[in-house]
């Protein structure tokens, strides 16, 4: 049985971790969760307000609570001659006081990788940096005024559509400057943070590591340059080493990847053709193990499946294809082409 001090600490932590989802009824949630009165719950909320960790808005009847930022920062820098490690040390590291070692390492890795991308690839002039840190989360934004990441990849690789650039990004080992970059930065960074998002042109691309969900949206509003948003819960237990280990083989090379199959389609089209399969298969030969995630894919055609699981598989016996999240129809089609003579 925890003593009073320990219980108070548990209650305060619960409030700070859940008030974002329950801004107007957090006192009732706390009362139910810990078996205390509404009045006692209210006193805990007021204590956190007094400590500068929560803020309140609205009248008593319509009172809403939110986590108060522990640190906020915004600046604009010239990309010319910029060095990402200096930006980190001078501007970001001072805001990370008392952050858990694994969180600090992830933020350091992801921030410097994305700033380096802007320096080397964006063809922009200026870089904006924004930081918002609360008890619950850390959000880092890296914004350049360059040509836009999806446009850059599309033109650099001669792709038909900027959506195809997102598919290539999801695989990893993608770079328009192979002499100076390995193409691993975005892939590993996107797997370290709870949420990784890119806004560029008319496209919004986001990946959630916790849910494994990918979100692609086409907006009418045109966003010039590239905006990258990195978000992580301050209680996250992930480490950079865990992420590297997940996608590297015995020789420590980047040999494994996880590809969402739905990115091979445009709009509402069905995945039926060999050309769609070849689009998906681009650069697969660079890996030894590929997880093909069929989440949200309702069906696939015989030609699409045959190109992947018979033709490519027979031509590349050292590449292990692992389908996951496939429904019954998709599983039957995969089995059908694998058993074809």
Steps between C-alpha positions, in 0.01 A plus 500: 500500500661830391537772761332838459799660327531216250125502431502876444785455254303230315193724483698796371671289237164357391351850466790628290495196274123502445384861514563545128238233426263621776540880520155568644431191713842411639384545862222246449741258330748531789226460760385175339851368431634550854180470705519852642241777521453764230620760750822308566552452128450874447763578764756287314425688179538834679833383643631435150377842388685656793815310404480641148436163334133556408298798382124560513276682256132592509245551773435251778221340300704475181845463652759325287848398607812448295863413557709813522814508285821442691697655216422666168742624240490640148769641277599546137850425375679532168569161342825628352789363705265351759623203705235278657705401804555864594130576460423212736752605764424870490123504461340164583710325765442775762125431470545129577597529866402188702376314191546123526825381334316299232274795414796735480685260269199458271441875479869559431507240224175600330550876524854500361406257220210719387700823522779336299246399236387862473860620473607248235183439298238773534664761273346752736628823654355502851416249771239545771515299821218466752501309827216435742570295811240404759494246781343253260673556166775663297422640155776607262430679171757550225375721214691600187405721204649277233363305205306252715603145586238316293567720197876449545468120512253490211726702271823340620379145440275573201182385674155545349333644808604656836301222671757259360763697692321415825506130412876519440556690825316231695744232379818674613840504325372789289717797414541734205868543598642147551859626502439686826194336660388145576128575486442368852427823690128540441430127526657454843383836632140419407521178705653663808237764566139430599385707204698612196337738252602677180306784336612602151327619186143377525587181687497410868677178599495371857607181673407395853741249650264406786208406278698414188258721305596694188303809398519660157287802417477720191417859590396786275725733698850519355783486755826634364818335620487218754372483856605203713333444838651256752292413807582270789341421835737580785425160655591307184734207564633464145874538449691581185682167528173307509392663176833436329498137618148446365606576143861383489635153441784300649752710306345817651393619155160653423356179354137498619211728419125531554296620201129598506362343180212748467751769403544325164155615391384845402165619633237227510650278233522125565834319510464273199776564246862397457601864455363578847692205641821616330445844652485336840801275430738781406828465698377189687813317387703722735345329802508147640171509690193702403180512702214572260222656705158444338307701758205685334548299177170319436607300198778448245494371145664186367754689288598728790552207735677288237753771422594529867473153649598285202695702242698726733535230766645250250739759356615617844523189721708686760223752567249372754149644450276490808134600450319623813152635580358333191130413498367167377463609137857632483636188671322273251635694202855488636467125561355454151794659318757330720351162413477575127710272280 
